[in-house]
């Protein structure tokens, strides 16, 4: 869900085969059934009020049809929505916003109607940190909490418990949680709900990723030294495999670094030959993982394309789409459906969302209806069952 949204995709798929703890499989174009139901795109609209465009997805082709109740407004005229995420079951959708020009920001929540896809507001929560300006948001797959990244010195994570019935938010005990003096940029959660991974940039063009343990009550354990690993390039987007074996970090320049995850501590180890890259991969600003932990995809902002890689046993990446497939202009975000059959791409300056079918070798093929119109300036996309 990024932006960076994708750890929450694993959902039930009844197709006669279960694979590695996450349900779903890949077959040829237009024959892969999906568990996808709705797709939502967050439109930043810098000169006006942000909105969410909603679509009904065809389970056979991945083609998108605009919902009759779309779009839904978010925030106010002074808000700047920048991140969106949902729980794994697709019950709630949450959006973080920055206030411009006034300091401060907040989180807007929505209840997803499972029949129509309509979004019902559950209210807004003002960030509790003084002058907070949210940079990214991630929803716990089990819908226990919403985590909001607040950059700065020190950087912080706001934590909000989700009311399982209404979706209303309340601050977690101890929130905001301080990460120390790091230049935090992005976050993602281990699908099992044990660790929160936070990307940060370091002067000199490198970065680091923090591993923050999550307690059973969804609060963050920042009382002990926070484990971290250095990255060879900056970190702008993170994705965790559903198997929780690997973390991938897009650098926004020309590559993706891979890390293996300790099953006990969540500590990360850089996979050799990182960062991985391929021809035509310019400014990968978002990374997503399929639900079988077989492939990763990157949205390449400056080459208007999407790259695909297969994930090796060690976490090393091999290019699956050479050259990358063409998307709209300035693609900024990716989301896959829970079965792993389709990939959706938000294109920021063409104001569209692209639909691709994921083939069995990790390559991509445009769906029968390859694009749908969005609002102005789409920056995030979420797919729910």
C-alpha positions as CSV (number, residue, x, y, z in Angstrom):
1,X,0.0,0.0,0.0
2,X,4.5,2.8,-0.2
3,X,3.8,4.6,-0.3
4,X,4.0,1.8,0.2
5,X,1.2,-0.5,0.9
6,X,1.8,-4.1,-0.1
7,X,2.5,-6.2,2.9
8,X,-1.2,-6.5,3.5
9,X,-2.2,-8.2,0.2
10,X,-2.2,-11.9,1.4
11,X,-5.9,-13.0,1.5
12,X,-7.9,-16.2,1.0
13,X,-8.0,-17.5,-2.5
14,X,-10.0,-20.7,-3.2
15,X,-8.7,-22.1,-6.4
16,X,-7.7,-25.6,-5.3
17,X,-4.1,-24.8,-4.4
18,X,-2.4,-23.2,-1.4
19,X,1.2,-22.0,-1.8
20,X,3.7,-21.2,1.0
21,X,1.2,-19.8,3.4
22,X,-0.2,-17.2,1.0
23,X,-3.0,-18.3,-1.3
24,X,-2.8,-17.7,-5.1
25,X,-1.0,-18.8,-8.2
26,X,0.0,-17.5,-11.6
27,X,-1.1,-18.8,-15.0
28,X,-1.3,-17.3,-18.5
29,X,-2.8,-14.0,-19.5
30,X,-6.6,-13.7,-19.2
31,X,-6.9,-17.1,-17.5
32,X,-5.8,-16.2,-14.0
33,X,-8.8,-15.7,-11.6
34,X,-8.3,-13.0,-9.0
35,X,-9.7,-12.3,-5.6
36,X,-9.6,-8.6,-6.4
37,X,-12.8,-6.7,-5.7
38,X,-12.0,-2.9,-5.5
39,X,-9.1,-0.6,-6.4
40,X,-8.7,2.8,-4.9
41,X,-6.4,5.6,-6.1
42,X,-5.5,8.6,-4.0
43,X,-5.4,11.9,-5.9
44,X,-3.3,14.6,-4.4
45,X,-4.6,17.5,-6.5
46,X,-2.1,20.0,-5.1
47,X,-4.1,23.0,-6.2
48,X,-7.4,21.9,-4.6
49,X,-9.1,19.2,-2.5
50,X,-7.7,15.7,-2.6
51,X,-9.9,12.7,-3.4
52,X,-10.1,9.0,-3.7
53,X,-11.2,7.4,-7.0
54,X,-12.8,4.0,-6.7
55,X,-13.0,1.1,-9.2
56,X,-14.6,-2.3,-9.5
57,X,-12.0,-4.7,-10.9
58,X,-12.9,-7.5,-13.3
59,X,-11.7,-10.7,-11.6
60,X,-10.9,-12.3,-14.9
61,X,-9.0,-9.5,-16.7
62,X,-8.1,-6.9,-14.1
63,X,-9.9,-4.2,-16.1
64,X,-11.2,-1.3,-14.0
65,X,-14.7,0.3,-14.1
66,X,-15.3,3.5,-12.1
67,X,-17.7,3.1,-9.2
68,X,-20.8,5.2,-9.4
69,X,-20.1,6.9,-6.0
70,X,-16.5,7.9,-7.1
71,X,-14.6,10.1,-6.3
72,X,-14.7,10.6,-2.5
73,X,-13.2,13.8,-1.0
74,X,-10.5,13.7,1.6
75,X,-9.4,16.4,3.9
76,X,-10.0,20.1,3.3
77,X,-8.8,22.7,0.9
78,X,-5.6,23.1,2.9
79,X,-4.7,19.4,3.1
80,X,-2.2,17.5,0.9
81,X,-3.0,13.8,1.0
82,X,0.2,11.8,0.4
83,X,-0.2,8.2,1.5
84,X,-2.9,5.5,1.6
85,X,-3.2,2.0,3.0
86,X,-5.8,-0.7,4.0
87,X,-5.9,-3.8,6.2
88,X,-5.6,-7.2,4.6
89,X,-9.3,-7.9,4.7
90,X,-10.2,-4.7,2.9
91,X,-12.5,-3.4,5.6
92,X,-10.8,0.0,6.3
93,X,-8.9,2.5,4.2
94,X,-6.8,5.2,5.8
95,X,-5.2,8.3,4.3
96,X,-2.5,10.6,5.7
97,X,-2.4,14.3,4.8
98,X,-0.1,17.3,5.3
99,X,-1.6,20.7,5.9
100,X,-0.3,23.4,3.6
101,X,0.7,26.1,4.5
102,X,-0.1,25.7,8.2
103,X,2.0,23.1,10.1
104,X,0.3,20.0,11.2
105,X,-1.5,17.1,9.5
106,X,-3.7,14.1,10.2
107,X,-5.3,10.9,9.2
108,X,-8.7,10.3,7.5
109,X,-10.4,6.9,7.8
110,X,-13.0,5.2,5.7
111,X,-15.1,2.1,6.0
112,X,-15.3,0.1,2.8
113,X,-18.7,-1.1,1.8
114,X,-18.0,-4.7,0.7
115,X,-21.0,-4.7,-1.7
116,X,-20.7,-1.4,-3.5
117,X,-17.2,-0.2,-2.7
118,X,-18.5,3.1,-1.4
119,X,-16.4,4.8,1.2
120,X,-18.0,6.0,4.5
121,X,-15.9,8.4,6.5
122,X,-15.1,7.3,10.0
123,X,-13.7,10.7,10.9
124,X,-10.3,12.4,10.9
125,X,-7.6,12.3,13.6
126,X,-5.2,15.2,14.1
127,X,-1.6,14.1,14.4
128,X,-0.5,14.4,18.1
129,X,3.1,15.5,17.6
130,X,3.5,19.2,17.6
131,X,3.8,20.5,14.1
132,X,3.5,17.0,12.7
133,X,3.6,16.6,8.9
134,X,3.0,13.0,8.0
135,X,5.2,11.6,5.2
136,X,3.8,8.0,5.0
137,X,1.2,5.8,6.5
138,X,0.8,2.0,6.9
139,X,-2.1,0.0,8.2
140,X,-1.4,-3.2,10.2
141,X,-2.7,-6.1,8.1
142,X,-4.8,-7.4,11.0
143,X,-6.4,-4.0,11.4
144,X,-4.9,-3.5,14.9
145,X,-3.4,-0.1,14.3
146,X,-2.4,2.7,11.8
147,X,1.3,3.8,11.8
148,X,2.1,7.3,10.5
149,X,5.6,8.4,9.8
150,X,6.6,11.9,11.0
151,X,10.0,12.9,9.6
152,X,12.2,15.4,11.3
153,X,14.9,15.4,14.0
154,X,14.1,13.2,15.7
155,X,11.8,11.3,13.4
156,X,8.7,9.7,15.0
157,X,6.0,7.2,14.3
158,X,2.5,8.0,15.4
159,X,0.5,5.0,16.4
160,X,-3.3,4.8,16.5
161,X,-5.5,1.8,17.6
162,X,-8.3,1.0,15.2
163,X,-11.8,0.3,16.6
164,X,-12.6,-3.0,14.9
165,X,-16.3,-2.1,14.5
166,X,-16.3,1.6,13.6
167,X,-12.7,2.2,12.3
168,X,-12.3,5.2,14.7
169,X,-8.8,5.9,15.8
170,X,-7.3,6.5,19.3
171,X,-3.7,7.1,20.1
172,X,-1.7,4.1,21.2
173,X,0.0,4.3,24.7
174,X,3.3,5.9,24.3
175,X,2.6,7.4,20.9
176,X,4.4,9.2,19.2
177,X,7.3,6.7,19.3
178,X,10.8,8.4,18.7
179,X,13.2,6.8,16.2
180,X,16.1,9.1,17.0
181,X,17.9,11.5,14.8
182,X,17.3,9.8,11.4
183,X,16.0,11.2,8.2
184,X,13.0,8.8,7.9
185,X,11.3,8.5,4.5
186,X,9.2,5.3,4.3
187,X,7.8,2.4,6.3
188,X,6.4,-1.1,5.8
189,X,5.3,-3.9,8.2
190,X,6.2,-7.5,8.5
191,X,2.9,-9.3,7.4
192,X,3.0,-11.3,10.7
193,X,2.7,-8.1,12.6
194,X,6.0,-8.5,14.6
195,X,8.2,-5.8,13.0
196,X,7.9,-2.3,11.5
197,X,10.6,-1.4,9.0
198,X,11.5,2.3,8.6
199,X,13.6,3.5,5.7
200,X,15.8,6.6,6.2
201,X,18.4,8.5,4.2
202,X,21.9,9.4,5.2
203,X,24.1,12.3,4.0
204,X,26.4,11.2,1.2
205,X,23.8,9.4,-0.8
206,X,23.4,6.2,1.3
207,X,20.6,5.1,3.6
208,X,19.5,2.8,6.4
209,X,16.6,0.7,7.4
210,X,15.4,0.4,11.1
211,X,13.8,-2.7,12.5
212,X,11.3,-1.7,15.2
213,X,9.6,-4.6,17.2
214,X,5.8,-4.4,17.5
215,X,4.4,-5.4,20.9
216,X,1.3,-7.6,21.2
217,X,-0.9,-4.5,21.9
218,X,0.4,-2.9,18.6
219,X,2.6,-0.4,20.4
220,X,6.2,-0.1,19.3
221,X,9.2,-1.2,21.3
222,X,11.6,1.7,21.1
223,X,13.0,1.4,24.7
224,X,15.9,-0.7,23.5
225,X,18.4,0.3,20.9
226,X,16.7,0.1,17.5
227,X,18.4,-2.3,15.1
228,X,19.4,-0.9,11.8
229,X,21.3,-1.8,8.6
230,X,23.1,0.5,6.2
231,X,22.0,0.6,2.6
232,X,24.3,1.4,-0.3
233,X,21.8,3.9,-1.8
234,X,19.0,6.1,-0.5
235,X,15.6,4.6,0.6
236,X,12.4,6.0,-0.9
237,X,10.1,2.9,-0.7
238,X,10.0,-0.4,1.1
239,X,8.2,-3.7,0.5
240,X,8.2,-6.9,2.6
241,X,7.5,-10.4,1.1
242,X,4.4,-12.1,2.5
243,X,6.7,-14.9,3.6
244,X,8.6,-12.2,5.7
245,X,11.9,-13.6,4.4
246,X,13.0,-10.5,2.5
247,X,12.8,-6.7,2.5
248,X,13.3,-4.6,-0.7
249,X,14.2,-1.0,-0.8
250,X,13.8,1.2,-3.9
251,X,16.4,4.0,-4.1
252,X,14.6,6.5,-6.4
253,X,17.8,6.6,-8.6
254,X,18.3,3.4,-10.5
255,X,18.1,0.3,-8.4
256,X,16.6,-1.9,-5.6
257,X,18.5,-3.3,-2.7
258,X,17.5,-6.7,-1.1
259,X,17.8,-7.8,2.5
260,X,17.2,-11.1,4.2
261,X,15.2,-11.0,7.5
262,X,16.1,-12.8,10.7
263,X,13.0,-14.8,11.7
264,X,13.7,-14.2,15.4
265,X,14.9,-10.6,15.7
266,X,13.8,-9.0,12.4
267,X,17.4,-7.8,11.8
268,X,18.3,-7.3,8.1
269,X,21.3,-8.5,6.1
270,X,22.2,-7.0,2.8
271,X,21.9,-9.5,-0.1
272,X,25.1,-9.5,-2.3
273,X,25.2,-7.5,-5.5
274,X,22.6,-5.0,-4.2
275,X,21.4,-2.7,-5.6
276,X,19.9,-4.6,-8.5
277,X,19.0,-2.7,-11.7
278,X,18.2,-3.2,-15.4
279,X,18.2,-1.3,-18.6
280,X,15.5,1.5,-18.8
281,X,15.0,1.6,-15.0
282,X,15.1,5.3,-14.2
283,X,14.1,6.6,-10.8
284,X,12.3,3.6,-9.2
285,X,10.2,5.4,-6.6
286,X,7.9,2.6,-5.5
287,X,8.4,-1.2,-5.0
288,X,5.8,-3.9,-4.6
289,X,6.0,-7.7,-4.0
290,X,3.5,-10.4,-5.3
291,X,1.7,-12.5,-2.8
292,X,3.7,-15.7,-3.5
293,X,7.0,-13.9,-2.8
294,X,8.1,-14.8,-6.3
295,X,8.4,-11.3,-8.0
296,X,8.9,-7.7,-7.2
297,X,7.9,-4.7,-9.4
298,X,9.1,-1.1,-9.4
299,X,7.4,2.1,-10.7
300,X,10.1,4.0,-12.6
301,X,9.1,7.6,-12.5
302,X,11.6,9.0,-15.0
303,X,11.2,6.3,-17.7
304,X,7.4,6.0,-17.4
305,X,7.7,2.3,-17.0
306,X,7.4,-0.7,-14.7
307,X,10.2,-3.2,-14.1
308,X,9.8,-6.8,-12.9
309,X,12.3,-9.1,-11.1
310,X,12.2,-12.7,-10.0
311,X,13.2,-13.3,-6.4
312,X,15.9,-16.0,-5.9
313,X,16.3,-18.3,-3.0
314,X,18.8,-15.9,-1.4
315,X,16.7,-12.8,-2.2
316,X,18.9,-11.9,-5.2
317,X,16.9,-10.4,-8.1
318,X,16.9,-11.3,-11.8
319,X,15.2,-9.0,-14.3
320,X,12.0,-10.5,-15.6
321,X,10.9,-7.6,-17.9
322,X,13.6,-6.3,-20.1
323,X,13.0,-3.7,-21.3
324,X,10.5,-2.5,-18.7
325,X,6.8,-2.3,-19.8
326,X,5.4,1.2,-20.6
327,X,3.0,2.7,-18.0
328,X,1.5,6.2,-18.0
329,X,3.6,9.4,-17.4
330,X,5.4,9.7,-14.0
331,X,4.2,6.4,-12.4
332,X,4.5,6.8,-8.6
333,X,2.8,3.9,-6.9
334,X,2.0,0.2,-7.3
335,X,-0.5,-2.3,-5.9
336,X,-1.2,-5.9,-6.6
337,X,-4.4,-7.8,-6.0
338,X,-4.5,-10.4,-3.2
339,X,-4.2,-13.4,-5.5
340,X,-1.2,-12.0,-7.3
341,X,-3.0,-12.0,-10.7
342,X,-2.9,-8.3,-11.5
343,X,-0.7,-5.2,-10.9
344,X,-2.1,-1.6,-10.8
345,X,0.0,1.5,-11.4
346,X,-0.9,5.1,-10.4
347,X,0.4,7.5,-13.1
348,X,0.9,11.0,-11.6
349,X,0.9,13.4,-14.5
350,X,-1.2,11.4,-17.0
351,X,-3.9,11.2,-14.3
352,X,-4.5,7.5,-15.0
353,X,-4.2,4.1,-13.4
354,X,-2.8,1.2,-15.5
355,X,-3.8,-2.4,-15.2
356,X,-1.5,-5.3,-15.9
357,X,-1.8,-9.1,-15.9
358,X,1.1,-10.8,-14.1
359,X,2.3,-13.8,-16.1
360,X,3.8,-17.0,-14.7
361,X,7.4,-15.8,-15.4
362,X,6.9,-12.4,-13.8
363,X,6.5,-10.5,-17.0
364,X,3.5,-8.1,-17.4
365,X,0.8,-7.8,-20.1
366,X,-1.6,-4.9,-20.4
367,X,-5.2,-5.9,-19.4
368,X,-8.1,-5.8,-21.8
369,X,-8.8,-2.2,-20.7
370,X,-5.2,-1.0,-20.0
371,X,-6.0,2.4,-18.3
372,X,-8.7,4.2,-16.4
373,X,-9.0,7.9,-15.6
374,X,-8.3,9.1,-12.1
375,X,-8.4,12.5,-10.4
376,X,-5.6,15.0,-10.6
377,X,-2.2,13.9,-9.4
378,X,-2.6,10.3,-8.3
379,X,0.1,9.4,-5.7
380,X,-1.1,6.1,-4.2
381,X,-3.1,3.0,-5.1
382,X,-4.6,0.2,-3.0
383,X,-6.3,-3.1,-4.1
384,X,-8.6,-4.9,-1.7
385,X,-10.5,-8.3,-1.8
